[in-house]
Each structure stands twice: as C-alpha cells, then as structure tokens.
Amino acid sequence: MMPHADTFPTGEGAFSLRIEPHGDAVRVRAFGELDLATAQRFEAELRQELSNGHTTVVLDLSAVEFIDSTGLSAIFRMANEAKLNGGRFRIRRELSPPVEHVFDLAGCREGLPFAD
C-alpha cells in the first residue's frame, strides 16, 4: 500500500493526514490545525486505519500547528477505543511546540500511549 494524504479544508487553513504504511503497522502524520473544524474527520480517518487490520497505528503530531480541546479529546477517544478493541495506538513522543504546550497545560501525558 502506497502512502496517501487526505486534506480537510477549514476556514483559516487546512488540516491534512498522510498515511504511511510500514508492514502491518501504519504511521499517520498530521499537519495543520486539529480543532473543532477538523476533529471529527480526524477521528474517522484514524478509525478507518485501526479497522484496516493494522496491528499498530502510530500518530505523528510533530507538524500540527494548533490543537484545541476538541482535538485533544479526539486523541483521547481514539486511544481509549483502540485499547478497548485490542488495537494498538501510539503517539510519537516528538510533538510540535503547540501540541506539547497543550499536553503540558492539560497534564495529560501520563494518560496517553506514547511510542518508545
């Protein structure tokens, strides 16, 4: 399977995901703003990847320029759903400064599954 990208236009800019398969795992790279306008499509795309038979989905947030509480909630929902359904969902530890700031403000690092 070849890498592919999905772009979700928003009022101010765009949010996109780049799907990069690696054997039975997949890396999902997020770009742009993960917020109220994009969180629902973001979740749908991650659910699709988790249901495609990948043993592990690794979310890369290093290129996310903005994240709000809706985006943060979407990440938590996906982590919980994957855990309940036996899927493996991980987040790369390398975060963009805006995402790192929101994770620190929310104090949520301990509750998220980070890739080693």
N, CA, C and O atoms as a GROMACS GRO file, in nm:
protein
  464
    1MET      N    1   0.084  -0.118   0.000
    1MET     CA    2   0.000   0.000   0.000
    1MET      C    3   0.089   0.124   0.000
    1MET      O    4   0.184   0.134   0.078
    2MET      N    5   0.057   0.216  -0.086
    2MET     CA    6   0.136   0.339  -0.100
    2MET      C    7   0.088   0.444  -0.001
    2MET      O    8  -0.030   0.444   0.037
    3PRO      N    9   0.176   0.533   0.043
    3PRO     CA   10   0.134   0.643   0.128
    3PRO      C   11   0.029   0.728   0.055
    3PRO      O   12   0.035   0.742  -0.067
    4HIS      N   13  -0.064   0.782   0.130
    4HIS     CA   14  -0.160   0.873   0.070
    4HIS      C   15  -0.193   0.983   0.170
    4HIS      O   16  -0.166   0.971   0.289
    5ALA      N   17  -0.252   1.090   0.120
    5ALA     CA   18  -0.284   1.204   0.204
    5ALA      C   19  -0.428   1.244   0.185
    5ALA      O   20  -0.485   1.232   0.077
    6ASP      N   21  -0.487   1.292   0.294
    6ASP     CA   22  -0.622   1.347   0.291
    6ASP      C   23  -0.613   1.487   0.348
    6ASP      O   24  -0.552   1.509   0.452
    7THR      N   25  -0.675   1.584   0.280
    7THR     CA   26  -0.674   1.722   0.325
    7THR      C   27  -0.815   1.763   0.361
    7THR      O   28  -0.911   1.733   0.289
    8PHE      N   29  -0.829   1.831   0.475
    8PHE     CA   30  -0.958   1.879   0.523
    8PHE      C   31  -0.954   2.030   0.529
    8PHE      O   32  -0.899   2.086   0.624
    9PRO      N   33  -1.009   2.100   0.430
    9PRO     CA   34  -1.005   2.246   0.432
    9PRO      C   35  -1.086   2.302   0.550
    9PRO      O   36  -1.190   2.248   0.585
   10THR      N   37  -1.036   2.407   0.608
   10THR     CA   38  -1.108   2.474   0.717
   10THR      C   39  -1.117   2.621   0.682
   10THR      O   40  -1.070   2.664   0.576
   11GLY      N   41  -1.178   2.698   0.769
   11GLY     CA   42  -1.196   2.840   0.743
   11GLY      C   43  -1.065   2.915   0.731
   11GLY      O   44  -1.052   3.004   0.646
   12GLU      N   45  -0.968   2.882   0.814
   12GLU     CA   46  -0.843   2.957   0.816
   12GLU      C   47  -0.731   2.890   0.736
   12GLU      O   48  -0.642   2.958   0.685
   13GLY      N   49  -0.734   2.762   0.725
   13GLY     CA   50  -0.625   2.691   0.659
   13GLY      C   51  -0.669   2.550   0.627
   13GLY      O   52  -0.784   2.526   0.591
   14ALA      N   53  -0.578   2.458   0.641
   14ALA     CA   54  -0.611   2.319   0.610
   14ALA      C   55  -0.550   2.227   0.713
   14ALA      O   56  -0.449   2.259   0.776
   15PHE      N   57  -0.613   2.114   0.729
   15PHE     CA   58  -0.561   2.006   0.811
   15PHE      C   59  -0.546   1.888   0.718
   15PHE      O   60  -0.634   1.861   0.637
   16SER      N   61  -0.435   1.819   0.728
   16SER     CA   62  -0.419   1.702   0.643
   16SER      C   63  -0.354   1.589   0.721
   16SER      O   64  -0.286   1.610   0.821
   17LEU      N   65  -0.377   1.470   0.671
   17LEU     CA   66  -0.317   1.349   0.726
   17LEU      C   67  -0.242   1.280   0.613
   17LEU      O   68  -0.290   1.274   0.500
   18ARG      N   69  -0.126   1.229   0.644
   18ARG     CA   70  -0.051   1.149   0.549
   18ARG      C   71  -0.040   1.010   0.609
   18ARG      O   72   0.013   0.992   0.719
   19ILE      N   73  -0.089   0.912   0.537
   19ILE     CA   74  -0.091   0.773   0.583
   19ILE      C   75   0.029   0.702   0.522
   19ILE      O   76   0.044   0.696   0.400
   20GLU      N   77   0.115   0.647   0.608
   20GLU     CA   78   0.238   0.582   0.562
   20GLU      C   79   0.244   0.439   0.618
   20GLU      O   80   0.285   0.420   0.732
   21PRO      N   81   0.203   0.340   0.538
   21PRO     CA   82   0.208   0.201   0.584
   21PRO      C   83   0.352   0.150   0.598
   21PRO      O   84   0.440   0.184   0.519
   22HIS      N   85   0.372   0.069   0.700
   22HIS     CA   86   0.502   0.004   0.726
   22HIS      C   87   0.469  -0.139   0.769
   22HIS      O   88   0.454  -0.165   0.888
   23GLY      N   89   0.459  -0.231   0.674
   23GLY     CA   90   0.422  -0.368   0.705
   23GLY      C   91   0.279  -0.373   0.757
   23GLY      O   92   0.187  -0.324   0.690
   24ASP      N   93   0.260  -0.431   0.875
   24ASP     CA   94   0.125  -0.436   0.930
   24ASP      C   95   0.097  -0.319   1.026
   24ASP      O   96  -0.004  -0.318   1.096
   25ALA      N   97   0.187  -0.223   1.028
   25ALA     CA   98   0.168  -0.101   1.106
   25ALA      C   99   0.148   0.016   1.009
   25ALA      O  100   0.175   0.004   0.889
   26VAL      N  101   0.101   0.127   1.062
   26VAL     CA  102   0.082   0.246   0.979
   26VAL      C  103   0.116   0.370   1.063
   26VAL      O  104   0.082   0.378   1.181
   27ARG      N  105   0.182   0.464   0.999
   27ARG     CA  106   0.211   0.593   1.063
   27ARG      C  107   0.115   0.694   1.003
   27ARG      O  108   0.104   0.706   0.881
   28VAL      N  109   0.046   0.767   1.090
   28VAL     CA  110  -0.046   0.871   1.047
   28VAL      C  111   0.015   1.005   1.088
   28VAL      O  112   0.022   1.038   1.207
   29ARG      N  113   0.059   1.081   0.988
   29ARG     CA  114   0.122   1.212   1.013
   29ARG      C  115   0.016   1.320   0.996
   29ARG      O  116  -0.047   1.330   0.891
   30ALA      N  117  -0.001   1.402   1.099
   30ALA     CA  118  -0.099   1.510   1.097
   30ALA      C  119  -0.028   1.643   1.071
   30ALA      O  120   0.081   1.668   1.123
   31PHE      N  121  -0.092   1.727   0.990
   31PHE     CA  122  -0.038   1.858   0.954
   31PHE      C  123  -0.147   1.963   0.970
   31PHE      O  124  -0.263   1.936   0.938
   32GLY      N  125  -0.112   2.081   1.020
   32GLY     CA  126  -0.208   2.192   1.026
   32GLY      C  127  -0.274   2.205   1.162
   32GLY      O  128  -0.210   2.191   1.266
   33GLU      N  129  -0.405   2.233   1.159
   33GLU     CA  130  -0.479   2.264   1.281
   33GLU      C  131  -0.579   2.153   1.314
   33GLU      O  132  -0.666   2.121   1.234
   34LEU      N  133  -0.564   2.096   1.433
   34LEU     CA  134  -0.655   1.993   1.482
   34LEU      C  135  -0.748   2.060   1.583
   34LEU      O  136  -0.713   2.081   1.699
   35ASP      N  137  -0.868   2.092   1.534
   35ASP     CA  138  -0.961   2.170   1.616
   35ASP      C  139  -1.105   2.129   1.588
   35ASP      O  140  -1.129   2.025   1.527
   36LEU      N  141  -1.198   2.209   1.632
   36LEU     CA  142  -1.341   2.181   1.616
   36LEU      C  143  -1.378   2.152   1.471
   36LEU      O  144  -1.461   2.066   1.444
   37ALA      N  145  -1.317   2.223   1.378
   37ALA     CA  146  -1.350   2.207   1.236
   37ALA      C  147  -1.295   2.078   1.176
   37ALA      O  148  -1.344   2.034   1.072
   38THR      N  149  -1.195   2.017   1.238
   38THR     CA  150  -1.129   1.902   1.176
   38THR      C  151  -1.131   1.775   1.260
   38THR      O  152  -1.101   1.667   1.209
   39ALA      N  153  -1.165   1.784   1.387
   39ALA     CA  154  -1.153   1.670   1.479
   39ALA      C  155  -1.240   1.550   1.438
   39ALA      O  156  -1.196   1.436   1.450
   40GLN      N  157  -1.359   1.575   1.390
   40GLN     CA  158  -1.448   1.465   1.353
   40GLN      C  159  -1.390   1.384   1.236
   40GLN      O  160  -1.390   1.261   1.239
   41ARG      N  161  -1.342   1.453   1.133
   41ARG     CA  162  -1.281   1.384   1.019
   41ARG      C  163  -1.151   1.314   1.060
   41ARG      O  164  -1.121   1.205   1.013
   42PHE      N  165  -1.076   1.377   1.149
   42PHE     CA  166  -0.953   1.318   1.203
   42PHE      C  167  -0.985   1.184   1.268
   42PHE      O  168  -0.918   1.084   1.241
   43GLU      N  169  -1.086   1.182   1.355
   43GLU     CA  170  -1.125   1.058   1.422
   43GLU      C  171  -1.170   0.952   1.322
   43GLU      O  172  -1.135   0.835   1.334
   44ALA      N  173  -1.248   0.993   1.223
   44ALA     CA  174  -1.296   0.898   1.123
   44ALA      C  175  -1.180   0.834   1.048
   44ALA      O  176  -1.182   0.714   1.023
   45GLU      N  177  -1.080   0.912   1.013
   45GLU     CA  178  -0.964   0.859   0.942
   45GLU      C  179  -0.885   0.762   1.030
   45GLU      O  180  -0.842   0.657   0.984
   46LEU      N  181  -0.867   0.797   1.158
   46LEU     CA  182  -0.795   0.708   1.247
   46LEU      C  183  -0.872   0.578   1.269
   46LEU      O  184  -0.813   0.470   1.271
   47ARG      N  185  -1.004   0.586   1.285
   47ARG     CA  186  -1.086   0.465   1.298
   47ARG      C  187  -1.071   0.376   1.175
   47ARG      O  188  -1.063   0.254   1.186
   48GLN      N  189  -1.068   0.438   1.059
   48GLN     CA  190  -1.052   0.362   0.935
   48GLN      C  191  -0.919   0.286   0.936
   48GLN      O  192  -0.914   0.168   0.901
   49GLU      N  193  -0.813   0.354   0.976
   49GLU     CA  194  -0.682   0.288   0.980
   49GLU      C  195  -0.679   0.176   1.083
   49GLU      O  196  -0.620   0.071   1.058
   50LEU      N  197  -0.742   0.197   1.198
   50LEU     CA  198  -0.747   0.092   1.300
   50LEU      C  199  -0.828  -0.028   1.253
   50LEU      O  200  -0.799  -0.141   1.293
   51SER      N  201  -0.928  -0.004   1.170
   51SER     CA  202  -1.011  -0.115   1.121
   51SER      C  203  -0.953  -0.182   0.997
   51SER      O  204  -1.006  -0.284   0.953
   52ASN      N  205  -0.847  -0.128   0.940
   52ASN     CA  206  -0.786  -0.184   0.820
   52ASN      C  207  -0.693  -0.302   0.849
   52ASN      O  208  -0.624  -0.349   0.760
   53GLY      N  209  -0.692  -0.349   0.972
   53GLY     CA  210  -0.610  -0.464   1.006
   53GLY      C  211  -0.467  -0.433   1.047
   53GLY      O  212  -0.386  -0.524   1.062
   54HIS      N  213  -0.434  -0.307   1.064
   54HIS     CA  214  -0.300  -0.271   1.110
   54HIS      C  215  -0.287  -0.309   1.257
   54HIS      O  216  -0.376  -0.283   1.337
   55THR      N  217  -0.175  -0.371   1.291
   55THR     CA  218  -0.155  -0.408   1.431
   55THR      C  219  -0.124  -0.285   1.516
   55THR      O  220  -0.154  -0.281   1.635
   56THR      N  221  -0.064  -0.185   1.454
   56THR     CA  222  -0.029  -0.063   1.527
   56THR      C  223  -0.053   0.059   1.440
   56THR      O  224  -0.017   0.061   1.322
   57VAL      N  225  -0.115   0.160   1.499
   57VAL     CA  226  -0.129   0.290   1.435
   57VAL      C  227  -0.050   0.389   1.519
   57VAL      O  228  -0.077   0.407   1.638
   58VAL      N  229   0.049   0.453   1.457
   58VAL     CA  230   0.133   0.549   1.527
   58VAL      C  231   0.098   0.688   1.475
   58VAL      O  232   0.110   0.717   1.356
   59LEU      N  233   0.054   0.774   1.566
   59LEU     CA  234   0.014   0.911   1.532
   59LEU      C  235   0.133   1.004   1.551
   59LEU      O  236   0.194   1.009   1.658
   60ASP      N  237   0.164   1.077   1.446
   60ASP     CA  238   0.275   1.174   1.447
   60ASP      C  239   0.215   1.314   1.447
   60ASP      O  240   0.154   1.356   1.349
   61LEU      N  241   0.233   1.385   1.558
   61LEU     CA  242   0.178   1.520   1.574
   61LEU      C  243   0.285   1.629   1.563
   61LEU      O  244   0.262   1.743   1.604
   62SER      N  245   0.401   1.594   1.509
   62SER     CA  246   0.513   1.689   1.507
   62SER      C  247   0.492   1.807   1.413
   62SER      O  248   0.563   1.907   1.423
   63ALA      N  249   0.394   1.797   1.321
   63ALA     CA  250   0.368   1.908   1.228
   63ALA      C  251   0.233   1.974   1.251
   63ALA      O  252   0.184   2.048   1.166
   64VAL      N  253   0.172   1.948   1.366
   64VAL     CA  254   0.044   2.014   1.398
   64VAL      C  255   0.074   2.153   1.450
   64VAL      O  256   0.151   2.170   1.546
   65GLU      N  257   0.013   2.254   1.387
   65GLU     CA  258   0.040   2.394   1.420
   65GLU      C  259  -0.049   2.448   1.531
   65GLU      O  260  -0.016   2.547   1.596
   66PHE      N  261  -0.163   2.381   1.553
   66PHE     CA  262  -0.259   2.426   1.654
   66PHE      C  263  -0.344   2.307   1.695
   66PHE      O  264  -0.383   2.227   1.610
   67ILE      N  265  -0.374   2.296   1.823
   67ILE     CA  266  -0.466   2.195   1.872
   67ILE      C  267  -0.549   2.258   1.982
   67ILE      O  268  -0.496   2.329   2.068
   68ASP      N  269  -0.680   2.232   1.980
   68ASP     CA  270  -0.766   2.282   2.086
   68ASP      C  271  -0.818   2.164   2.168
   68ASP      O  272  -0.777   2.050   2.147
   69SER      N  273  -0.910   2.192   2.261
   69SER     CA  274  -0.961   2.085   2.347
   69SER      C  275  -1.037   1.980   2.268
   69SER      O  276  -1.041   1.863   2.308
   70THR      N  277  -1.098   2.018   2.156
   70THR     CA  278  -1.168   1.922   2.072
   70THR      C  279  -1.070   1.823   2.010
   70THR      O  280  -1.096   1.703   2.007
   71GLY      N  281  -0.959   1.872   1.963
   71GLY     CA  282  -0.855   1.785   1.909
   71GLY      C  283  -0.796   1.695   2.015
   71GLY      O  284  -0.773   1.576   1.991
   72LEU      N  285  -0.772   1.750   2.132
   72LEU     CA  286  -0.719   1.671   2.243
   72LEU      C  287  -0.818   1.561   2.282
   72LEU      O  288  -0.778   1.447   2.305
   73SER      N  289  -0.945   1.594   2.288
   73SER     CA  290  -1.048   1.494   2.320
   73SER      C  291  -1.054   1.385   2.215
   73SER      O  292  -1.072   1.268   2.248
   74ALA      N  293  -1.038   1.422   2.089
   74ALA     CA  294  -1.038   1.322   1.981
   74ALA      C  295  -0.923   1.224   1.998
   74ALA      O  296  -0.941   1.104   1.977
   75ILE      N  297  -0.807   1.273   2.036
   75ILE     CA  298  -0.692   1.185   2.058
   75ILE      C  299  -0.720   1.089   2.173
   75ILE      O  300  -0.691   0.970   2.162
   76PHE      N  301  -0.776   1.140   2.282
   76PHE     CA  302  -0.809   1.054   2.396
   76PHE      C  303  -0.914   0.949   2.359
   76PHE      O  304  -0.902   0.833   2.398
   77ARG      N  305  -1.015   0.990   2.284
   77ARG     CA  306  -1.118   0.893   2.241
   77ARG      C  307  -1.057   0.781   2.157
   77ARG      O  308  -1.088   0.664   2.176
   78MET      N  309  -0.970   0.818   2.066
   78MET     CA  310  -0.908   0.717   1.980
   78MET      C  311  -0.819   0.623   2.061
   78MET      O  312  -0.818   0.502   2.037
   79ALA      N  313  -0.745   0.677   2.156
   79ALA     CA  314  -0.660   0.592   2.240
   79ALA      C  315  -0.745   0.495   2.321
   79ALA      O  316  -0.711   0.377   2.334
   80ASN      N  317  -0.856   0.543   2.376
   80ASN     CA  318  -0.944   0.457   2.455
   80ASN      C  319  -1.012   0.352   2.369
   80ASN      O  320  -1.020   0.235   2.409
   81GLU      N  321  -1.063   0.390   2.252
   81GLU     CA  322  -1.128   0.295   2.163
   81GLU      C  323  -1.031   0.186   2.119
   81GLU      O  324  -1.067   0.068   2.117
   82ALA      N  325  -0.911   0.225   2.084
   82ALA     CA  326  -0.812   0.127   2.040
   82ALA      C  327  -0.780   0.030   2.153
   82ALA      O  328  -0.768  -0.091   2.130
   83LYS      N  329  -0.767   0.081   2.273
   83LYS     CA  330  -0.738  -0.005   2.388
   83LYS      C  331  -0.853  -0.103   2.412
   83LYS      O  332  -0.829  -0.222   2.435
   84LEU      N  333  -0.976  -0.056   2.407
   84LEU     CA  334  -1.093  -0.141   2.430
   84LEU      C  335  -1.109  -0.247   2.321
   84LEU      O  336  -1.157  -0.357   2.348
   85ASN      N  337  -1.071  -0.213   2.200
   85ASN     CA  338  -1.089  -0.304   2.086
   85ASN      C  339  -0.965  -0.388   2.056
   85ASN      O  340  -0.960  -0.456   1.954
   86GLY      N  341  -0.867  -0.383   2.143
   86GLY     CA  342  -0.747  -0.464   2.123
   86GLY      C  343  -0.649  -0.409   2.022
   86GLY      O  344  -0.546  -0.471   1.995
   87GLY      N  345  -0.680  -0.295   1.965
   87GLY     CA  346  -0.588  -0.233   1.869
   87GLY      C  347  -0.476  -0.162   1.940
   87GLY      O  348  -0.487  -0.125   2.056
   88ARG      N  349  -0.370  -0.144   1.868
   88ARG     CA  350  -0.257  -0.073   1.925
   88ARG      C  351  -0.250   0.066   1.864
   88ARG      O  352  -0.243   0.082   1.742
   89PHE      N  353  -0.253   0.166   1.949
   89PHE     CA  354  -0.249   0.305   1.908
   89PHE      C  355  -0.140   0.372   1.991
   89PHE      O  356  -0.140   0.361   2.113
   90ARG      N  357  -0.048   0.439   1.925
   90ARG     CA  358   0.061   0.507   1.993
   90ARG      C  359   0.077   0.646   1.934
   90ARG      O  360   0.038   0.674   1.821
   91ILE      N  361   0.137   0.734   2.014
   91ILE     CA  362   0.167   0.870   1.972
   91ILE      C  363   0.319   0.886   1.978
   91ILE      O  364   0.382   0.853   2.078
   92ARG      N  365   0.376   0.936   1.870
   92ARG     CA  366   0.520   0.964   1.871
   92ARG      C  367   0.551   1.068   1.977
   92ARG      O  368   0.477   1.165   1.993
   93ARG      N  369   0.659   1.048   2.048
   93ARG     CA  370   0.697   1.141   2.156
   93ARG      C  371   0.737   1.277   2.103
   93ARG      O  372   0.727   1.377   2.174
   94GLU      N  373   0.784   1.283   1.978
   94GLU     CA  374   0.822   1.411   1.919
   94GLU      C  375   0.694   1.488   1.884
   94GLU      O  376   0.623   1.452   1.790
   95LEU      N  377   0.666   1.592   1.961
   95LEU     CA  378   0.546   1.673   1.942
   95LEU      C  379   0.586   1.812   1.894
   95LEU      O  380   0.694   1.861   1.924
   96SER      N  381   0.496   1.876   1.820
   96SER     CA  382   0.521   2.015   1.782
   96SER      C  383   0.510   2.100   1.910
   96SER      O  384   0.444   2.058   2.004
   97PRO      N  385   0.573   2.217   1.914
   97PRO     CA  386   0.564   2.302   2.032
   97PRO      C  387   0.419   2.334   2.073
   97PRO      O  388   0.390   2.331   2.192
   98PRO      N  389   0.326   2.366   1.978
   98PRO     CA  390   0.189   2.393   2.022
   98PRO      C  391   0.122   2.272   2.087
   98PRO      O  392   0.049   2.287   2.185
   99VAL      N  393   0.145   2.153   2.034
   99VAL     CA  394   0.085   2.032   2.091
   99VAL      C  395   0.148   2.002   2.227
   99VAL      O  396   0.078   1.969   2.322
  100GLU      N  397   0.278   2.015   2.235
  100GLU     CA  398   0.347   1.992   2.362
  100GLU      C  399   0.293   2.087   2.470
  100GLU      O  400   0.271   2.046   2.584
  101HIS      N  401   0.271   2.212   2.433
  101HIS     CA  402   0.218   2.311   2.526
  101HIS      C  403   0.079   2.271   2.577
  101HIS      O  404   0.053   2.278   2.697
  102VAL      N  405  -0.010   2.230   2.487
  102VAL     CA  406  -0.145   2.191   2.527
  102VAL      C  407  -0.141   2.064   2.613
  102VAL      O  408  -0.212   2.056   2.713
  103PHE      N  409  -0.060   1.966   2.576
  103PHE     CA  410  -0.047   1.844   2.656
  103PHE      C  411   0.002   1.879   2.796
  103PHE      O  412  -0.047   1.823   2.894
  104ASP      N  413   0.099   1.971   2.806
  104ASP     CA  414   0.150   2.011   2.937
  104ASP      C  415   0.045   2.086   3.018
  104ASP      O  416   0.030   2.060   3.138
  105LEU      N  417  -0.027   2.178   2.954
  105LEU     CA  418  -0.132   2.251   3.024
  105LEU      C  419  -0.241   2.158   3.076
  105LEU      O  420  -0.292   2.176   3.187
  106ALA      N  421  -0.277   2.060   2.996
  106ALA     CA  422  -0.383   1.966   3.033
  106ALA      C  423  -0.332   1.859   3.130
  106ALA      O  424  -0.411   1.788   3.193
  107GLY      N  425  -0.200   1.847   3.141
  107GLY     CA  426  -0.143   1.745   3.230
  107GLY      C  427  -0.182   1.604   3.190
  107GLY      O  428  -0.209   1.520   3.276
  108CYS      N  429  -0.184   1.579   3.061
  108CYS     CA  430  -0.238   1.452   3.012
  108CYS      C  431  -0.134   1.354   2.959
  108CYS      O  432  -0.172   1.249   2.907
  109ARG      N  433  -0.009   1.384   2.971
  109ARG     CA  434   0.092   1.294   2.914
  109ARG      C  435   0.084   1.154   2.972
  109ARG      O  436   0.103   1.056   2.900
  110GLU      N  437   0.057   1.143   3.100
  110GLU     CA  438   0.052   1.011   3.164
  110GLU      C  439  -0.063   0.925   3.113
  110GLU      O  440  -0.055   0.803   3.117
  111GLY      N  441  -0.169   0.988   3.065
  111GLY     CA  442  -0.286   0.913   3.019
  111GLY      C  443  -0.284   0.873   2.873
  111GLY      O  444  -0.379   0.811   2.824
  112LEU      N  445  -0.179   0.908   2.802
  112LEU     CA  446  -0.172   0.878   2.659
  112LEU      C  447  -0.064   0.775   2.629
  112LEU      O  448   0.039   0.771   2.696
  113PRO      N  449  -0.088   0.690   2.530
  113PRO     CA  450   0.008   0.585   2.495
  113PRO      C  451   0.115   0.636   2.398
  113PRO      O  452   0.090   0.649   2.279
  114PHE      N  453   0.231   0.664   2.449
  114PHE     CA  454   0.339   0.714   2.364
  114PHE      C  455   0.425   0.599   2.312
  114PHE      O  456   0.446   0.500   2.382
  115ALA      N  457   0.475   0.614   2.190
  115ALA     CA  458   0.565   0.516   2.131
  115ALA      C  459   0.704   0.538   2.189
  115ALA      O  460   0.746   0.651   2.212
  116ASP      N  461   0.773   0.430   2.210
  116ASP     CA  462   0.910   0.440   2.262
  116ASP      C  463   1.011   0.455   2.152
  116ASP      O  464   1.131   0.464   2.180
   0.00000   0.00000   0.00000
